[in-house]
Amino acid sequence: MIDVEPSARTSAAKLTNALCPCSSTGGDDAGTARALDEAPAQSRPCPLALRLLPVALVLLLFTAFAGPTVASAAVQFLVDRSVLTVTALHVAPSESDIGDFGSGDPGSAGPLDVSISRSDLTVAIQTTGELRLWLLPVACTVERMDLSVAHASGGAAPVGSFQALSPLAVGFGGRVPLHVRGALEVANLTALHELSARIITAPELSLSVAGSVTVRAWPGLLFEGITLAKQFRLRGMGGLAARTTALHLSESYPGSEVTLEAEVEAQNPSSFELTPLGEIAFAVQTAAGSQFAAVATDGLVSMRQGALSYTLRGPILSPPEDVHEFERLSADYAAGRTSDVHAVFTSIGGVPLYSVALQGVALDAKLPGRLLHFFRDVGMHVDVNAAAIHSLAGLAGDHAHGYVGDHSHGLIEKDPTPLAELEETVYIGQLSNPLNITTTVLAVEVNVTYLGTAVGRVSVPEVSPPLVLGPFESRRSRAFPLLLKAPAATLSRMMADLLKDGEIEVGLYSALDLTFGPDRVRLPYVEELITVALENKGLAGSAAAMQLVDKLAGGQVSSSLGTTVTELGEAGQTVGETLDTTVGTLNSTLSTAASTVASTVEDALTDVGDILGDVFGGLTLSHGRGHAQAGPPQAQQSSKHSR
């Protein structure tokens, strides 16, 4: 309804007297009426204002009695056609100046296991958005809001009632910025929990508000009981897109409870801010829903819009709810694979209403893996004198020729040769603990593959004594028995490659029984490709090894060596013949040169002898085979001296 203030009626009477002074006889309304009755109309002319007085009085009476209905309808029309947009809702615990707006009915909490006092049922709300109105002829203010708030889904019960703590000035309408501060008193805890779950997990949701508002219009008109019913869409948190960026394990002492510490990043793209939340506790679950850890935030946190980062810390359950699920999760982590986990709100310290609202709400999170290595420097000892290894060639028969040195996986998978068995010894040179906690190796099971085919198994159901490894410690392991059992051709090829090259690459599919805190867990562990070296020092490539390789290869190595020797012999014969020809040619050349030189020297000596004969006389020089002849001995002596 609309109220017309008494001052308006007084002002109308004064306006009538001012416009028509002839009607005033003493200033009161009764005198004016008598004067109008006694005086003839033609002797007392009335101004235009007096003629319009009845119309003004009718309008005044219409405004006073019929006008409020029309005016209220006009205000209601404008409110119905307004558009409400909310961009942010900042929720905080109740403040001391909110006041008491009623008791509500916390008894409708439903199945939730909660304990909350009546004084904790109110939270402060700061709303930011926009209100779009038609242009107004006068400035207006929304004086009061009493609204129920509910999730805008079919049949959703109201969460509670909202009351504004300050008026909202809308001016002359148009696009009005919306900044409303008020209090929400929760009346239905189950409805609050359902709405909170939607806010946390859904990318978008709708809220509905319904109730009454009071509007004040200039000059002093107050419109009460104007109904308001609106729905508006809001962005949800969409699960916060939480992911773990770092993971650490720690212990107080060997065998004590293992503590998990995780660095978590998240995104809040929603229209909601919850501050302050306090300390949040989560139950961490596998993808199948079994809990394996209980963690809490490190200190008080808030859930503001934008990027968020938290540190979570807490114990790993001993034992986990489902040991097998925990082992599968651990295997994915050790293999470097990312796992899906759930973080379920369990409590929020310091704000009971938040705990009620979020209890049991699950967030999907990603747990990145970390590739762990337990085995290093793996070696295998081969007994080249064992009868079993020498019998491989006979078992493989002619089939072995197609496998040794042939790297086709398809051939190995179709190996038609009979099964063969060997018992050898394998050494794990370094058994490493890649974790920051003490662990004890209690049992070892390893399946060995070569070129995709299972070839052997190490089975130690009880490591005696157990092998204790401190945080990040590596120790030389003991020797473990290796039973090789595979098609003969496959096994022949593997052993031949190992003896010839000194190492091979195999796959290890293992299961290690380890202590994890006070519990015993089985950790599946895979090394898809790891080098196994020949443990026998100096055996690789030796004559004994190559003889065995030749036998495993079905004589292919000997055949290859024979071909190589024949080729070398033929090459040597060719080189020899070439050398013989070269030497013969050289000898002939040297002989010819020697004959020529001898003839030339002999001619020169003859000429010299003739000259000396003329000089000394009687001296004759006979040429012969390298000596001169003369007459008497004295002449010979003289000839010596002359020379």
Salt bridges, closest charged atoms under 4 A:
GLU95 OE1 - ARG181 NH2 2.80
ASP97 OD2 - ARG181 NH2 3.29
GLU130 OE1 - ARG132 NE 3.69
GLU130 OE1 - ARG175 NH2 3.29
GLU143 OE2 - ARG216 NE 3.37
ASP146 OD2 - ARG144 NE 2.95
GLU204 OE1 - ARG233 NH2 2.72
GLU261 OE1 - ARG313 NH2 2.94
GLU265 OE1 - ARG243 NH2 3.13
GLU273 OE1 - ARG304 NH1 3.95
ASP298 OD2 - ARG313 NH1 3.40
GLU325 OE2 - ARG328 NH2 2.76
GLU327 OE1 - HIS324 ND1 3.76
ASP332 OD1 - ARG337 NH2 2.80
ASP340 OD1 - LYS366 NZ 2.45
ASP364 OD1 - HIS342 ND1 3.01
GLU421 OE2 - LYS485 NZ 3.50
GLU445 OE1 - ARG457 NH2 2.73
ASP497 OD2 - ARG493 NE 3.69
ASP513 OD2 - ARG520 NH2 2.86
ASP513 OD1 - ARG522 NE 2.62
GLU527 OE2 - HIS373 ND1 2.74
GLU535 OE2 - ARG476 NH2 3.75
GLU602 OE2 - HIS623 ND1 3.55
